[in-house]
Amino acid sequence: MTNSYIALDLETTGLEPKLEKITEIAALKVEDGVITERLVTFVNPGKQLEERITELTGITDEMLKDAPPIETVIERVISFCGELPLLGHHIIFDYSFLKRAAVNSRLEFEKEGIDTLTLCRTFMEGDTKRNLGSACAYYSIPQSGAHRAEADAESAHLLYQEIRKRHGEQRPELFCPKALIYKAKREQPATKRQKEYLQDLVKCHRINITVQIDALSRSEASRMIDHIISQHGRLQGRRTVKD
């Protein structure tokens, strides 16, 4: 049974890795069941946070404004993880965001993982919810600072240790890491024409946008152009630029 791993948790601007961005990363190195090293960092998402995200996590735009972008963080995260498997509650969610960041930076990041959510669905009885907070309450694990990356990574670690202690001998095969499968293609940066067209749309329609145009991918720029045109109309005398 695995007892050395990287307990991982991310905070993000939303749930869809193709559309949303990372705002915080916590990776805790666990060796023989003990946390030995921590990597915790904010990440600048390149756009303004929605109010609901700030209410959920307590993370604000002010906290992120001087944080590094994911492009300057991802190599350090991959190096920190090394050859250890990842552990987290619904770990494929966190892995998918990091995998996309790795692919966009032309880095390899193929990992195995252990999902505490899967363990909870196997061993928790009754109609109790299986989210991280409910699972920790079920197993009498105290939590401090839910919906912050470091606190949630530590909670997932403690949850795994407790479930392993109770059920490991009963079902040892469930406590072995399995390959994490998530396919991602490298995103192309927005073209010069797209960025210029977007800037002209914003200026013409006097729109306040909450993203950094220079940080957009080609697909993100295309979606933003479509959205602005649908809400405010095209630029007179100019054809739509999609790429």
C-alpha positions as CSV (number, residue, x, y, z in Angstrom):
1,M,0.0,0.0,0.0
2,T,1.3,3.4,-0.9
3,N,2.4,5.6,1.9
4,S,4.6,8.1,0.1
5,Y,3.0,10.6,-2.3
6,I,2.3,14.2,-3.2
7,A,-0.9,15.5,-1.5
8,L,-2.1,18.0,-4.1
9,D,-4.8,20.6,-4.2
10,L,-5.5,23.6,-6.5
11,E,-7.8,26.5,-6.3
12,T,-9.1,27.7,-9.7
13,T,-11.3,30.3,-11.3
14,G,-13.8,27.6,-12.2
15,L,-14.3,23.9,-12.9
16,E,-13.4,23.5,-16.6
17,P,-9.7,23.2,-17.3
18,K,-10.1,24.2,-20.9
19,L,-11.6,27.5,-19.9
20,E,-10.5,28.4,-16.4
21,K,-7.2,29.2,-14.7
22,I,-5.3,28.1,-11.6
23,T,-5.1,30.6,-8.7
24,E,-3.3,28.6,-6.0
25,I,-1.3,25.4,-5.8
26,A,-0.4,23.3,-2.8
27,A,1.8,20.2,-3.1
28,L,2.8,18.4,0.1
29,K,5.5,15.8,-0.1
30,V,4.6,12.8,2.1
31,E,7.2,10.2,2.9
32,D,6.3,7.1,4.9
33,G,3.1,8.9,6.0
34,V,4.7,12.1,7.2
35,I,4.7,15.5,5.5
36,T,8.4,16.4,4.9
37,E,8.2,19.3,2.4
38,R,5.7,21.8,1.1
39,L,5.3,23.8,-2.1
40,V,2.6,26.5,-1.8
41,T,2.1,29.4,-4.2
42,F,-0.5,31.7,-5.6
43,V,-0.8,31.9,-9.4
44,N,-1.8,34.9,-11.3
45,P,-4.7,33.8,-13.6
46,G,-4.5,36.7,-15.9
47,K,-8.1,37.7,-15.3
48,Q,-10.3,39.1,-12.6
49,L,-11.9,36.7,-10.2
50,E,-15.7,36.3,-10.1
51,E,-17.3,37.3,-6.8
52,R,-18.5,33.8,-6.1
53,I,-14.9,32.5,-6.3
54,T,-13.6,35.1,-3.8
55,E,-16.5,34.3,-1.5
56,L,-15.8,30.5,-1.7
57,T,-12.0,30.7,-1.3
58,G,-11.3,34.0,0.3
59,I,-8.7,34.7,-2.4
60,T,-8.9,38.2,-3.9
61,D,-7.5,39.9,-6.9
62,E,-5.2,41.9,-4.6
63,M,-3.7,38.7,-3.3
64,L,-3.0,37.5,-6.9
65,K,-1.8,40.7,-8.6
66,D,1.9,40.1,-7.9
67,A,1.8,36.3,-8.1
68,P,3.7,34.5,-10.9
69,P,1.8,33.2,-14.0
70,I,1.5,29.5,-14.3
71,E,4.2,29.4,-17.1
72,T,6.8,30.3,-14.5
73,V,5.5,28.0,-11.9
74,I,4.7,24.7,-13.6
75,E,8.3,23.4,-14.1
76,R,9.0,23.9,-10.3
77,V,5.8,22.0,-9.5
78,I,6.7,19.1,-11.8
79,S,10.2,18.9,-10.3
80,F,8.8,18.9,-6.8
81,C,6.4,16.1,-7.6
82,G,9.3,14.0,-8.9
83,E,8.4,10.3,-9.3
84,L,5.9,10.2,-6.5
85,P,2.2,9.5,-7.2
86,L,-0.4,12.3,-6.6
87,L,-3.0,12.1,-3.9
88,G,-6.1,14.2,-3.6
89,H,-9.9,14.4,-3.3
90,H,-11.1,14.0,-6.9
91,I,-7.5,14.1,-8.0
92,I,-8.2,14.0,-11.7
93,F,-9.5,17.6,-11.4
94,D,-6.3,19.0,-10.1
95,Y,-4.2,16.8,-12.4
96,S,-6.1,18.1,-15.5
97,F,-5.2,21.7,-14.8
98,L,-1.6,20.9,-14.2
99,K,-1.4,18.6,-17.2
100,R,-2.7,21.4,-19.5
101,A,-0.2,23.8,-18.0
102,A,2.6,21.3,-18.6
103,V,1.6,20.7,-22.2
104,N,1.4,24.4,-22.9
105,S,5.0,24.7,-21.6
106,R,6.1,21.7,-23.6
107,L,6.8,19.6,-20.5
108,E,6.0,16.0,-19.7
109,F,3.7,15.3,-16.8
110,E,2.4,11.7,-16.8
111,K,1.4,10.6,-13.3
112,E,-0.2,7.9,-11.3
113,G,-2.6,8.9,-8.5
114,I,-4.7,7.9,-5.5
115,D,-8.2,9.4,-5.2
116,T,-9.6,9.8,-1.7
117,L,-13.0,10.4,-3.2
118,T,-13.0,6.9,-4.6
119,L,-12.0,5.5,-1.3
120,C,-14.8,7.4,0.4
121,R,-17.3,6.1,-2.0
122,T,-16.1,2.6,-1.3
123,F,-15.9,2.7,2.5
124,M,-18.3,5.4,3.8
125,E,-21.7,4.1,4.8
126,G,-25.1,5.7,4.6
127,D,-26.2,8.8,2.7
128,T,-23.4,11.1,3.9
129,K,-22.0,13.3,1.3
130,R,-18.6,12.3,0.0
131,N,-17.1,15.8,-0.5
132,L,-13.9,16.6,1.3
133,G,-15.5,18.5,4.2
134,S,-18.2,15.9,4.8
135,A,-15.7,13.0,4.6
136,C,-13.4,14.7,7.1
137,A,-16.3,15.1,9.5
138,Y,-17.3,11.5,9.0
139,Y,-13.8,10.3,10.0
140,S,-13.4,13.0,12.7
141,I,-10.6,14.8,11.0
142,P,-10.4,18.5,11.9
143,Q,-10.2,21.0,9.1
144,S,-8.7,24.5,9.1
145,G,-9.3,26.8,6.1
146,A,-11.5,24.7,3.7
147,H,-11.3,25.8,0.1
148,R,-7.7,26.9,0.4
149,A,-5.2,24.7,-1.3
150,E,-2.8,24.0,1.5
151,A,-5.5,23.2,4.0
152,D,-7.4,21.0,1.6
153,A,-4.2,19.1,0.5
154,E,-3.4,18.4,4.2
155,S,-7.0,17.3,4.8
156,A,-6.8,14.9,1.9
157,H,-3.5,13.5,3.3
158,L,-5.0,13.0,6.8
159,L,-8.2,11.5,5.3
160,Y,-6.1,9.0,3.3
161,Q,-4.1,8.0,6.4
162,E,-7.2,7.4,8.4
163,I,-9.0,5.3,5.7
164,R,-5.8,3.4,5.1
165,K,-5.5,2.6,8.8
166,R,-9.1,1.4,9.0
167,H,-9.4,-0.5,5.7
168,G,-6.0,-1.0,4.3
169,E,-5.6,-4.6,5.3
170,Q,-9.2,-5.3,4.1
171,R,-8.8,-3.9,0.6
172,P,-5.0,-3.2,0.0
173,E,-5.4,-3.1,-3.8
174,L,-7.5,0.1,-3.4
175,F,-4.5,1.9,-1.8
176,C,-2.2,1.5,-4.8
177,P,-1.8,4.3,-7.3
178,K,-3.3,4.1,-10.8
179,A,-2.5,5.9,-14.0
180,L,-4.2,9.3,-14.3
181,I,-5.5,9.8,-17.8
182,Y,-6.2,13.2,-19.2
183,K,-5.5,14.3,-22.8
184,A,-4.5,17.9,-23.5
185,K,-3.4,19.7,-26.6
186,R,-1.1,22.7,-26.5
187,E,-2.9,25.9,-26.8
188,Q,-1.8,28.4,-29.4
189,P,-1.4,32.0,-28.3
190,A,-3.8,34.6,-29.7
191,T,-2.6,36.1,-33.0
192,K,-1.6,39.7,-33.4
193,R,-4.8,40.3,-35.5
194,Q,-7.0,38.8,-32.9
195,K,-5.5,41.0,-30.1
196,E,-5.7,44.1,-32.2
197,Y,-9.3,43.4,-33.1
198,L,-10.2,42.8,-29.5
199,Q,-8.6,46.0,-28.4
200,D,-10.5,47.9,-31.1
201,L,-13.8,46.2,-29.9
202,V,-13.1,47.1,-26.3
203,K,-12.3,50.7,-27.2
204,C,-15.2,51.1,-29.6
205,H,-17.8,49.7,-27.3
206,R,-16.2,51.2,-24.2
207,I,-16.1,47.9,-22.4
208,N,-14.3,47.2,-19.2
209,I,-12.7,43.7,-19.5
210,T,-11.3,41.6,-16.7
211,V,-8.7,39.7,-18.7
212,Q,-5.2,40.4,-20.0
213,I,-5.5,40.3,-23.8
214,D,-1.8,39.5,-24.3
215,A,-2.2,36.3,-22.1
216,L,-5.2,34.9,-24.1
217,S,-4.9,31.8,-26.2
218,R,-6.2,31.7,-29.8
219,S,-9.4,29.9,-28.7
220,E,-10.0,32.2,-25.8
221,A,-9.6,35.3,-27.9
222,S,-12.0,33.8,-30.5
223,R,-14.7,33.1,-27.8
224,M,-14.2,36.6,-26.4
225,I,-14.6,38.2,-29.8
226,D,-17.8,36.2,-30.4
227,H,-19.2,37.2,-27.0
228,I,-18.5,40.9,-27.4
229,I,-20.0,40.9,-30.9
230,S,-23.1,39.1,-29.7
231,Q,-23.6,41.6,-26.9
232,H,-22.5,44.9,-28.5
233,G,-22.3,44.3,-32.3
234,R,-19.4,44.3,-34.8
235,L,-17.1,47.2,-35.7
236,Q,-18.6,49.1,-38.6
237,G,-16.6,48.6,-41.8
238,R,-14.5,45.8,-40.3
239,R,-14.9,42.1,-40.9
240,T,-14.7,39.8,-37.9
241,V,-11.3,38.5,-37.1
242,K,-11.3,35.0,-35.6
243,D,-7.7,34.0,-36.0
